[in-house]
Amino acid sequence: MNNIVLVVFSVLLGSLGQITLKMGADKVGKLDLSPGLLLPELVRVFRTPEMIVGVLLFGVSFVTWIKVLTGSQLSLAYPMLSLGYINVVLLSSLLFNEPITLAKICGIALIITGVLILHR
């Protein structure tokens, strides 16, 4: 499979993992990570289906990314991970009603410009 396809797939899975974890975090609520409650809190977190799916998405993204690294220059592949920010901004707007501000639009434009410059 073409490395660019693998990069896009890995970035998409990572973005979906972030979105899914956010859904799970909203469901779980505040965490008390004090020493005596750490283990029960982690059990509570991982009983949430969204958290499990989010971690699985990250796992598949990780394996895909390792495949990318075996056939790409790190200095070209790594900046493409920043494209995940664009996915997260757009999906967060759609799913969580987060605003897309002028600052975010400018940031997205800079990311796209940077990735294009690196790949010329």
N, CA, C and O atoms as a MOPAC input file, in Angstrom:
PM7 MOZYME 1SCF
protein

 N      0.85200 1    -1.18000 1     0.00000 1
 C      0.00000 1     0.00000 1     0.00000 1
 C      0.89800 1     1.24300 1     0.00000 1
 O      1.94600 1     1.26400 1     0.64500 1
 N      0.48100 1     2.24900 1    -0.71400 1
 C      1.20900 1     3.50500 1    -0.82000 1
 C      1.35900 1     4.15000 1     0.55900 1
 O      0.41300 1     4.17000 1     1.34700 1
 N      2.55400 1     4.67800 1     0.84500 1
 C      2.79100 1     5.27900 1     2.16000 1
 C      1.89800 1     6.47500 1     2.43100 1
 O      1.51200 1     6.69400 1     3.57900 1
 N      1.55600 1     7.25700 1     1.41300 1
 C      0.68700 1     8.41200 1     1.64000 1
 C     -0.69300 1     7.95000 1     2.09900 1
 O     -1.31600 1     8.59300 1     2.94400 1
 N     -1.16500 1     6.85000 1     1.55300 1
 C     -2.45400 1     6.28900 1     1.97400 1
 C     -2.36100 1     5.82600 1     3.42700 1
 O     -3.28200 1     6.04100 1     4.21400 1
 N     -1.25200 1     5.19500 1     3.77400 1
 C     -1.05400 1     4.74300 1     5.15300 1
 C     -0.97300 1     5.92100 1     6.12300 1
 O     -1.50900 1     5.84900 1     7.22900 1
 N     -0.31100 1     6.99600 1     5.72000 1
 C     -0.23300 1     8.18600 1     6.57400 1
 C     -1.62300 1     8.74700 1     6.80600 1
 O     -1.99800 1     9.03900 1     7.94200 1
 N     -2.38800 1     8.90000 1     5.73400 1
 C     -3.75300 1     9.43700 1     5.85600 1
 C     -4.59100 1     8.53400 1     6.75200 1
 O     -5.34000 1     9.02300 1     7.59900 1
 N     -4.47200 1     7.23300 1     6.57500 1
 C     -5.21900 1     6.27600 1     7.38800 1
 C     -4.83000 1     6.39600 1     8.86100 1
 O     -5.69600 1     6.41900 1     9.73600 1
 N     -3.53200 1     6.47300 1     9.12800 1
 C     -3.05200 1     6.59800 1    10.50400 1
 C     -3.53500 1     7.89700 1    11.13900 1
 O     -3.97900 1     7.90300 1    12.28700 1
 N     -3.45000 1     8.99100 1    10.39700 1
 C     -3.90000 1    10.29500 1    10.90700 1
 C     -5.40000 1    10.27200 1    11.17400 1
 O     -5.86000 1    10.78100 1    12.19500 1
 N     -6.15500 1     9.68600 1    10.26300 1
 C     -7.60600 1     9.60900 1    10.43800 1
 C     -7.96000 1     8.78400 1    11.67100 1
 O     -8.82000 1     9.18100 1    12.45700 1
 N     -7.30500 1     7.64200 1    11.84300 1
 C     -7.56700 1     6.81500 1    13.02400 1
 C     -7.19800 1     7.54100 1    14.31200 1
 O     -7.92300 1     7.46300 1    15.30300 1
 N     -6.07100 1     8.24500 1    14.29500 1
 C     -5.66900 1     9.01400 1    15.47100 1
 C     -6.67100 1    10.10500 1    15.80600 1
 O     -6.98200 1    10.33500 1    16.97400 1
 N     -7.17400 1    10.77400 1    14.78000 1
 C     -8.18200 1    11.82300 1    14.98300 1
 C     -9.47100 1    11.24000 1    15.54000 1
 O    -10.05900 1    11.78600 1    16.47400 1
 N     -9.90200 1    10.13700 1    14.96500 1
 C    -11.12000 1     9.48400 1    15.45800 1
 C    -10.92100 1     8.97300 1    16.88100 1
 O    -11.85400 1     8.97500 1    17.68400 1
 N     -9.70400 1     8.53600 1    17.18700 1
 C     -9.39400 1     8.13300 1    18.55700 1
 C     -9.56000 1     9.29400 1    19.52500 1
 O    -10.13200 1     9.12700 1    20.60300 1
 N     -9.06600 1    10.46700 1    19.15100 1
 C     -9.22100 1    11.65400 1    20.00000 1
 C    -10.69200 1    11.98900 1    20.21900 1
 O    -11.11300 1    12.27100 1    21.34100 1
 N    -11.46600 1    11.95800 1    19.14500 1
 C    -12.89500 1    12.28400 1    19.23300 1
 C    -13.60700 1    11.27700 1    20.12800 1
 O    -14.42300 1    11.65200 1    20.97000 1
 N    -13.29300 1    10.00300 1    19.94200 1
 C    -13.93500 1     8.95700 1    20.73600 1
 C    -13.55400 1     9.07500 1    22.21100 1
 O    -14.39800 1     8.89300 1    23.08700 1
 N    -12.28600 1     9.37800 1    22.48500 1
 C    -11.87000 1     9.56900 1    23.87700 1
 C    -12.56000 1    10.77400 1    24.50100 1
 O    -12.90900 1    10.74500 1    25.68200 1
 N    -12.76000 1    11.82700 1    23.72600 1
 C    -13.47900 1    12.99800 1    24.24100 1
 C    -14.91400 1    12.61600 1    24.60300 1
 O    -15.42500 1    13.03400 1    25.64100 1
 N    -15.56100 1    11.82700 1    23.75400 1
 C    -16.92100 1    11.35800 1    24.05800 1
 C    -16.92300 1    10.55000 1    25.35600 1
 O    -17.79900 1    10.71600 1    26.20500 1
 N    -15.93100 1     9.67800 1    25.49200 1
 C    -15.82100 1     8.87800 1    26.70800 1
 C    -15.52400 1     9.72600 1    27.93000 1
 O    -16.08500 1     9.49600 1    29.00100 1
 N    -14.64900 1    10.70200 1    27.77400 1
 C    -14.30200 1    11.58100 1    28.89600 1
 C    -15.51600 1    12.38000 1    29.35400 1
 O    -15.71500 1    12.58900 1    30.55000 1
 N    -16.32300 1    12.82400 1    28.39600 1
 C    -17.54600 1    13.54700 1    28.76100 1
 C    -18.49500 1    12.64600 1    29.54300 1
 O    -19.19100 1    13.09800 1    30.45200 1
 N    -18.51500 1    11.37100 1    29.17900 1
 C    -19.38300 1    10.41900 1    29.86800 1
 C    -18.84200 1    10.08200 1    31.26500 1
 O    -19.60900 1     9.97000 1    32.22100 1
 N    -17.52900 1     9.92200 1    31.37400 1
 C    -16.89400 1     9.54800 1    32.63900 1
 C    -16.95200 1    10.69100 1    33.64700 1
 O    -17.21300 1    10.46100 1    34.82800 1
 N    -16.71500 1    11.90400 1    33.19800 1
 C    -16.69000 1    13.04600 1    34.10800 1
 C    -15.33700 1    13.19100 1    34.77600 1
 O    -14.33700 1    12.64200 1    34.31200 1
 N    -15.31700 1    13.93700 1    35.87100 1
 C    -14.05400 1    14.21500 1    36.56200 1
 C    -13.43900 1    12.94400 1    37.13000 1
 O    -14.13000 1    12.02700 1    37.57500 1
 N    -12.10800 1    12.92900 1    37.09600 1
 C    -11.35700 1    11.80600 1    37.65200 1
 C    -10.64000 1    12.24400 1    38.91900 1
 O    -10.12700 1    13.35900 1    39.00500 1
 N    -10.61300 1    11.35400 1    39.89300 1
 C     -9.82500 1    11.57700 1    41.10400 1
 C     -8.63000 1    10.63300 1    41.02600 1
 O     -8.76400 1     9.42900 1    41.24600 1
 N     -7.47000 1    11.18500 1    40.71300 1
 C     -6.27800 1    10.36100 1    40.51800 1
 C     -5.36900 1    10.33500 1    41.73900 1
 O     -4.16100 1    10.12600 1    41.62000 1
 N     -5.95400 1    10.54800 1    42.90500 1
 C     -5.15700 1    10.43800 1    44.12700 1
 C     -4.73800 1     8.97600 1    44.30600 1
 O     -5.42200 1     8.07300 1    43.82300 1
 N     -3.61900 1     8.74000 1    44.99600 1
 C     -3.03800 1     7.39700 1    45.06500 1
 C     -4.01500 1     6.26900 1    45.40400 1
 O     -3.95800 1     5.21400 1    44.77200 1
 N     -4.88300 1     6.44900 1    46.35100 1
 C     -5.78500 1     5.37600 1    46.74400 1
 C     -6.90900 1     5.11300 1    45.75600 1
 O     -7.53400 1     4.05300 1    45.79000 1
 N     -7.16900 1     6.06900 1    44.88000 1
 C     -8.29000 1     5.93500 1    43.94600 1
 C     -7.86100 1     5.71700 1    42.50000 1
 O     -8.70700 1     5.57200 1    41.61800 1
 N     -6.56900 1     5.69300 1    42.25300 1
 C     -6.08100 1     5.58100 1    40.88400 1
 C     -6.59400 1     4.32700 1    40.18200 1
 O     -7.14100 1     4.41500 1    39.08200 1
 N     -6.42600 1     3.17800 1    40.79400 1
 C     -6.85400 1     1.92900 1    40.16000 1
 C     -8.36600 1     1.87500 1    39.95500 1
 O     -8.80100 1     1.54400 1    38.85200 1
 N     -9.19400 1     2.18400 1    40.96700 1
 C    -10.64000 1     2.17200 1    40.73200 1
 C    -11.07500 1     3.17200 1    39.65100 1
 O    -12.00500 1     2.90300 1    38.89100 1
 N    -10.41200 1     4.30200 1    39.59000 1
 C    -10.75900 1     5.29400 1    38.56500 1
 C    -10.40100 1     4.78600 1    37.17000 1
 O    -11.16100 1     4.98100 1    36.22100 1
 N     -9.24400 1     4.13600 1    37.04800 1
 C     -8.86300 1     3.57600 1    35.75300 1
 C     -9.82900 1     2.47600 1    35.32300 1
 O    -10.17200 1     2.37600 1    34.14500 1
 N    -10.26600 1     1.65400 1    36.26900 1
 C    -11.26200 1     0.62100 1    35.96000 1
 C    -12.54800 1     1.27500 1    35.47400 1
 O    -13.15200 1     0.82000 1    34.50300 1
 N    -12.96700 1     2.34300 1    36.14900 1
 C    -14.18300 1     3.05900 1    35.74900 1
 C    -14.04200 1     3.63000 1    34.33500 1
 O    -14.97200 1     3.56100 1    33.53200 1
 N    -12.88200 1     4.18600 1    34.04700 1
 C    -12.64000 1     4.75200 1    32.71600 1
 C    -12.74500 1     3.66700 1    31.65100 1
 O    -13.40500 1     3.85500 1    30.62900 1
 N    -12.09000 1     2.52700 1    31.89300 1
 C    -12.04900 1     1.49600 1    30.86300 1
 C    -13.28500 1     0.60300 1    30.82700 1
 O    -13.33500 1    -0.35700 1    30.05900 1
 N    -14.26500 1     0.91200 1    31.64100 1
 C    -15.57500 1     0.27000 1    31.50200 1
 C    -16.46000 1     1.06600 1    30.54800 1
 O    -17.57600 1     0.65200 1    30.23400 1
 N    -15.96500 1     2.18800 1    30.09800 1
 C    -16.70600 1     3.03900 1    29.17200 1
 C    -16.38100 1     2.60200 1    27.74500 1
 O    -15.21700 1     2.63600 1    27.34700 1
 N    -17.38600 1     2.19400 1    26.96800 1
 C    -17.12400 1     1.70200 1    25.60800 1
 C    -16.34600 1     2.69200 1    24.73500 1
 O    -15.49300 1     2.28900 1    23.94500 1
 N    -16.64100 1     3.98000 1    24.87800 1
 C    -15.94000 1     4.97300 1    24.06100 1
 C    -14.44400 1     4.98700 1    24.35300 1
 O    -13.63000 1     5.18400 1    23.45000 1
 N    -14.09000 1     4.77800 1    25.60700 1
 C    -12.66800 1     4.74400 1    25.96800 1
 C    -11.98000 1     3.53200 1    25.34700 1
 O    -10.86300 1     3.63200 1    24.84000 1
 N    -12.64800 1     2.40600 1    25.39200 1
 C    -12.08500 1     1.18500 1    24.80500 1
 C    -11.89800 1     1.36300 1    23.30500 1
 O    -10.84200 1     1.03500 1    22.76400 1
 N    -12.91900 1     1.88200 1    22.63400 1
 C    -12.83300 1     2.10400 1    21.18700 1
 C    -11.73200 1     3.11600 1    20.87200 1
 O    -10.97100 1     2.92600 1    19.92300 1
 N    -11.64300 1     4.19000 1    21.66300 1
 C    -10.60300 1     5.19500 1    21.44500 1
 C     -9.21000 1     4.60600 1    21.54200 1
 O     -8.35100 1     4.89400 1    20.70900 1
 N     -8.98100 1     3.78400 1    22.55100 1
 C     -7.67100 1     3.14900 1    22.72300 1
 C     -7.39500 1     2.18700 1    21.56200 1
 O     -6.26900 1     2.12300 1    21.06800 1
 N     -8.40400 1     1.44700 1    21.12800 1
 C     -8.22700 1     0.54200 1    19.98300 1
 C     -7.88600 1     1.31600 1    18.71100 1
 O     -7.02600 1     0.89900 1    17.93600 1
 N     -8.56500 1     2.44800 1    18.50200 1
 C     -8.25900 1     3.28200 1    17.33400 1
 C     -6.81300 1     3.76700 1    17.38200 1
 O     -6.11700 1     3.76200 1    16.36600 1
 N     -6.36300 1     4.18600 1    18.56700 1
 C     -4.96600 1     4.59800 1    18.71400 1
 C     -4.01900 1     3.43300 1    18.45400 1
 O     -2.95800 1     3.61400 1    17.85700 1
 N     -4.40000 1     2.23900 1    18.89900 1
 C     -3.56000 1     1.06700 1    18.67600 1
 C     -3.37600 1     0.76300 1    17.20200 1
 O     -2.25900 1     0.50700 1    16.75400 1
 N     -4.46400 1     0.78900 1    16.44400 1
 C     -4.37500 1     0.53200 1    15.00300 1
 C     -3.60600 1     1.66200 1    14.32200 1
 O     -2.82100 1     1.41900 1    13.40600 1
 N     -3.83300 1     2.89200 1    14.76800 1
 C     -3.08700 1     4.03300 1    14.22700 1
 C     -1.58700 1     3.85500 1    14.47700 1
 O     -0.76900 1     4.12400 1    13.59800 1
 N     -1.23700 1     3.40300 1    15.67400 1
 C      0.16400 1     3.17300 1    16.03600 1
 C      0.80700 1     2.13500 1    15.11700 1
 O      1.90200 1     2.35600 1    14.59900 1
 N      0.13400 1     1.01200 1    14.91600 1
 C      0.67800 1    -0.05100 1    14.06100 1
 C      0.83200 1     0.45400 1    12.62800 1
 O      1.83500 1     0.17900 1    11.96900 1
 N     -0.16500 1     1.19000 1    12.15500 1
 C     -0.09700 1     1.76200 1    10.80900 1
 C      1.06600 1     2.74300 1    10.70700 1
 O      1.78100 1     2.76600 1     9.70500 1
 N      1.25200 1     3.54900 1    11.74500 1
 C      2.33900 1     4.52300 1    11.74400 1
 C      3.70000 1     3.83000 1    11.71400 1
 O      4.61400 1     4.30100 1    11.03700 1
 N      3.84600 1     2.72600 1    12.43200 1
 C      5.10300 1     1.96800 1    12.39500 1
 C      5.37600 1     1.50300 1    10.96800 1
 O      6.51600 1     1.55400 1    10.50600 1
 N      4.34700 1     1.05600 1    10.27500 1
 C      4.49400 1     0.64700 1     8.87000 1
 C      4.95700 1     1.83100 1     8.01900 1
 O      5.82400 1     1.68300 1     7.15800 1
 N      4.37100 1     3.00800 1     8.26600 1
 C      4.78900 1     4.21200 1     7.53300 1
 C      6.27300 1     4.47900 1     7.76700 1
 O      7.01700 1     4.75600 1     6.82600 1
 N      6.69500 1     4.39500 1     9.02100 1
 C      8.08500 1     4.72000 1     9.35600 1
 C      9.08500 1     3.76800 1     8.71800 1
 O     10.23600 1     4.14100 1     8.48800 1
 N      8.66000 1     2.54400 1     8.43200 1
 C      9.58600 1     1.59100 1     7.81500 1
 C      9.85800 1     1.91300 1     6.35200 1
 O     10.81500 1     1.39700 1     5.77500 1
 N      9.02600 1     2.76400 1     5.74100 1
 C      9.21900 1     3.05800 1     4.32400 1
 C      9.26000 1     4.52900 1     3.98700 1
 O      9.09900 1     4.89900 1     2.82400 1
 N      9.47300 1     5.38400 1     4.98500 1
 C      9.44900 1     6.83000 1     4.74100 1
 C     10.57400 1     7.51900 1     5.49200 1
 O     11.13100 1     6.98700 1     6.45200 1
 N     10.89000 1     8.71500 1     5.02700 1
 C     11.79100 1     9.57900 1     5.77600 1
 C     10.98900 1    10.19900 1     6.91600 1
 O      9.91800 1    10.76100 1     6.68500 1
 N     11.48900 1    10.10300 1     8.12300 1
 C     10.79200 1    10.64800 1     9.28200 1
 C     10.55000 1    12.14400 1     9.12900 1
 O      9.49800 1    12.65000 1     9.51900 1
 N     11.52300 1    12.85200 1     8.56100 1
 C     11.39600 1    14.30700 1     8.42000 1
 C     10.28800 1    14.70700 1     7.45600 1
 O      9.82500 1    15.84700 1     7.49700 1
 N      9.85400 1    13.80200 1     6.59400 1
 C      8.72300 1    14.07400 1     5.70200 1
 C      7.42100 1    13.50900 1     6.24800 1
 O      6.36600 1    14.12400 1     6.09600 1
 N      7.48600 1    12.35600 1     6.87600 1
 C      6.26300 1    11.71100 1     7.36000 1
 C      5.71000 1    12.39300 1     8.61100 1
 O      4.50500 1    12.62200 1     8.71400 1
 N      6.58200 1    12.71600 1     9.55400 1
 C      6.12000 1    13.23900 1    10.84600 1
 C      5.29100 1    14.51700 1    10.73700 1
 O      4.26200 1    14.61600 1    11.40700 1
 N      5.68500 1    15.49400 1     9.93100 1
 C      4.86000 1    16.70500 1     9.83500 1
 C      3.43000 1    16.43700 1     9.35700 1
 O      2.52300 1    17.22100 1     9.63600 1
 N      3.23400 1    15.34100 1     8.64500 1
 C      1.88500 1    15.03400 1     8.16300 1
 C      0.93700 1    14.68100 1     9.30000 1
 O     -0.28100 1    14.76000 1     9.13900 1
 N      1.48900 1    14.29000 1    10.45300 1
 C      0.63100 1    14.02600 1    11.60900 1
 C     -0.13200 1    15.27500 1    12.03000 1
 O     -1.20700 1    15.18100 1    12.62100 1
 N      0.42400 1    16.44500 1    11.72400 1
 C     -0.25500 1    17.69300 1    12.08700 1
 C     -1.58200 1    17.85000 1    11.35500 1
 O     -2.42700 1    18.64300 1    11.77100 1
 N     -1.77200 1    17.10800 1    10.27900 1
 C     -3.05500 1    17.15200 1     9.56900 1
 C     -4.18600 1    16.63100 1    10.44900 1
 O     -5.35300 1    16.94700 1    10.21900 1
 N     -3.84300 1    15.84100 1    11.44600 1
 C     -4.85400 1    15.36300 1    12.39200 1
 C     -5.52900 1    16.50500 1    13.12500 1
 O     -6.70400 1    16.40900 1    13.47800 1
 N     -4.79800 1    17.58400 1    13.35800 1
 C     -5.38100 1    18.75900 1    14.01700 1
 C     -6.56200 1    19.28600 1    13.20600 1
 O     -7.58000 1    19.68800 1    13.76900 1
 N     -6.41900 1    19.28000 1    11.89100 1
 C     -7.50200 1    19.76400 1    11.02500 1
 C     -8.73100 1    18.87800 1    11.19700 1
 O     -9.84600 1    19.37600 1    11.35000 1
 N     -8.52400 1    17.57100 1    11.17100 1
 C     -9.64200 1    16.63900 1    11.37600 1
 C    -10.33300 1    16.88900 1    12.70800 1
 O    -11.56200 1    16.92500 1    12.78500 1
 N     -9.53600 1    17.06300 1    13.75600 1
 C    -10.09900 1    17.24400 1    15.09900 1
 C    -10.88600 1    18.54700 1    15.19100 1
 O    -11.95400 1    18.58200 1    15.80100 1
 N    -10.37300 1    19.61200 1    14.59500 1
 C    -11.10300 1    20.88600 1    14.61200 1
 C    -12.45300 1    20.73300 1    13.92100 1
 O    -13.47800 1    21.16600 1    14.44900 1
 N    -12.45500 1    20.12100 1    12.74600 1
 C    -13.70300 1    19.97100 1    11.98900 1
 C    -14.68500 1    19.04200 1    12.70000 1
 O    -15.86900 1    19.35900 1    12.81300 1
 N    -14.20200 1    17.90500 1    13.17400 1
 C    -15.08300 1    16.96100 1    13.86200 1
 C    -15.57900 1    17.51500 1    15.19200 1
 O    -16.72200 1    17.26900 1    15.57700 1
 N    -14.73200 1    18.25700 1    15.89300 1
 C    -15.15200 1    18.86500 1    17.16400 1
 C    -16.24300 1    19.89900 1    16.94300 1
 O    -17.14000 1    20.05700 1    17.77100 1
 N    -16.16100 1    20.59100 1    15.83600 1
 C    -17.20600 1    21.55800 1    15.50800 1
 C    -18.52800 1    20.84200 1    15.23600 1
 O    -19.58500 1    21.26600 1    15.70400 1
 N    -18.45600 1    19.75800 1    14.47600 1
 C    -19.67400 1    19.00800 1    14.12000 1
 C    -20.27500 1    18.26400 1    15.30500 1
 O    -21.49200 1    18.26900 1    15.49000 1
 N    -19.43200 1    17.62700 1    16.10500 1
 C    -19.92900 1    16.73500 1    17.15200 1
 C    -20.08800 1    17.38600 1    18.51900 1
 O    -20.94700 1    16.98700 1    19.30500 1
 N    -19.25600 1    18.39200 1    18.80600 1
 C    -19.27200 1    19.00300 1    20.13800 1
 C    -19.65400 1    20.47800 1    20.10700 1
 O    -19.60000 1    21.17000 1    21.12400 1
 N    -20.04000 1    20.94500 1    18.92800 1
 C    -20.41200 1    22.35700 1    18.74300 1
 C    -19.30900 1    23.31800 1    19.16900 1
 O    -19.59300 1    24.41400 1    19.65300 1
 N    -18.06000 1    22.91700 1    18.99500 1
 C    -16.94400 1    23.80700 1    19.29500 1
 C    -16.79300 1    24.79700 1    18.14200 1
 O    -16.89700 1    24.41100 1    16.97700 1
 N    -16.54900 1    26.06100 1    18.45500 1
 C    -16.46100 1    27.06500 1    17.38500 1
 C    -15.18900 1    26.90900 1    16.55400 1
 O    -14.13700 1    26.52600 1    17.06600 1
 N    -15.30700 1    27.21100 1    15.27500 1
 C    -14.13600 1    27.30600 1    14.40800 1
 C    -13.82100 1    28.79400 1    14.30000 1
 O    -14.45500 1    29.53100 1    13.54400 1
 N    -12.83800 1    29.21000 1    15.06900 1
 C    -12.48900 1    30.62400 1    15.15700 1
 C    -11.52100 1    31.01500 1    14.04000 1
 O    -10.96700 1    30.16200 1    13.34700 1
 N    -11.33800 1    32.31000 1    13.88700 1
 C    -10.37300 1    32.80700 1    12.91000 1
 C     -8.97200 1    32.27900 1    13.22300 1
 O     -8.21600 1    31.94000 1    12.31300 1
 N     -8.63200 1    32.21200 1    14.49200 1
 C     -7.31900 1    31.68500 1    14.88400 1
 C     -7.16000 1    30.23200 1    14.43500 1
 O     -6.09400 1    29.84500 1    13.95700 1
 N     -8.20600 1    29.43200 1    14.58300 1
 C     -8.13600 1    28.03400 1    14.14800 1
 C     -8.01000 1    27.94600 1    12.63000 1
 O     -7.25500 1    27.12200 1    12.11400 1
 N     -8.74500 1    28.79000 1    11.91800 1
 C     -8.66400 1    28.80300 1    10.45200 1
 C     -7.25000 1    29.17600 1    10.01000 1
 O     -6.69700 1    28.55700 1     9.10200 1
 N     -6.67300 1    30.18000 1    10.64900 1
 C     -5.29400 1    30.58200 1    10.32300 1
 C     -4.31400 1    29.45700 1    10.64300 1
 O     -3.38800 1    29.19900 1     9.87400 1
 N     -4.51400 1    28.79400 1    11.76500 1
 C     -3.66200 1    27.66800 1    12.13100 1
 C     -3.74900 1    26.53500 1    11.12100 1
 O     -2.73600 1    25.94400 1    10.74700 1
 N     -4.95900 1    26.24100 1    10.68500 1
 C     -5.15800 1    25.20000 1     9.66900 1
 C     -4.44600 1    25.57900 1     8.37800 1
 O     -3.78800 1    24.74300 1     7.75800 1
 N     -4.57600 1    26.83200 1     7.97400 1
 C     -3.91300 1    27.29900 1     6.74900 1
 C     -2.39600 1    27.16600 1     6.87000 1
 O     -1.72800 1    26.76100 1     5.91800 1
 N     -1.85700 1    27.50400 1     8.02800 1
 C     -0.41200 1    27.37100 1     8.24200 1
 C      0.03100 1    25.91000 1     8.20000 1
 O      1.08200 1    25.59100 1     7.64400 1
 N     -0.76500 1    25.03600 1     8.78400 1
 C     -0.43600 1    23.60700 1     8.77000 1
 C     -0.39800 1    23.08900 1     7.33900 1
 O      0.55900 1    22.43200 1     6.93100 1
 N     -1.44200 1    23.38900 1     6.58500 1
 C     -1.50500 1    22.92300 1     5.19200 1
 C     -0.32800 1    23.48100 1     4.39500 1
 O      0.32100 1    22.75700 1     3.64100 1
 N     -0.06100 1    24.77600 1     4.56900 1
 C      1.05900 1    25.40500 1     3.86200 1
 C      2.37800 1    24.73600 1     4.23500 1
 O      3.19400 1    24.44000 1     3.36200 1
 N      2.58800 1    24.50100 1     5.51300 1
 C      3.82300 1    23.86400 1     5.96200 1
 C      4.01100 1    22.47000 1     5.39300 1
 O      5.10300 1    22.11900 1     4.94500 1
 N      2.95400 1    21.67700 1     5.41000 1
 C      3.04400 1    20.31400 1     4.87400 1
 C      3.32100 1    20.35400 1     3.37300 1
 O      4.13000 1    19.57500 1     2.86900 1
 N      2.65100 1    21.26000 1     2.65700 1
 C      2.88300 1    21.37300 1     1.20900 1
 C      4.32200 1    21.79800 1     0.90200 1
 O      4.94900 1    21.26500 1    -0.01300 1
 N      4.83700 1    22.75100 1     1.66500 1
 C      6.21700 1    23.20500 1     1.44700 1
 C      7.20200 1    22.05900 1     1.68400 1
 O      8.14100 1    21.87700 1     0.90900 1
 N      6.99400 1    21.29600 1     2.73800 1
 C      7.90300 1    20.18900 1     3.03900 1
 C      7.88100 1    19.09800 1     1.97700 1
 O      8.86700 1    18.38300 1     1.80100 1
 N      6.77800 1    18.96900 1     1.27700 1
 C      6.63800 1    17.87700 1     0.30700 1
 C      6.84400 1    18.32300 1    -1.13500 1
 O      6.46400 1    17.60600 1    -2.06100 1
 N      7.43600 1    19.48500 1    -1.34000 1
 C      7.72800 1    19.95500 1    -2.70500 1
 C      9.07600 1    19.45800 1    -3.13800 1
 O      9.51000 1    19.74200 1    -4.25500 1

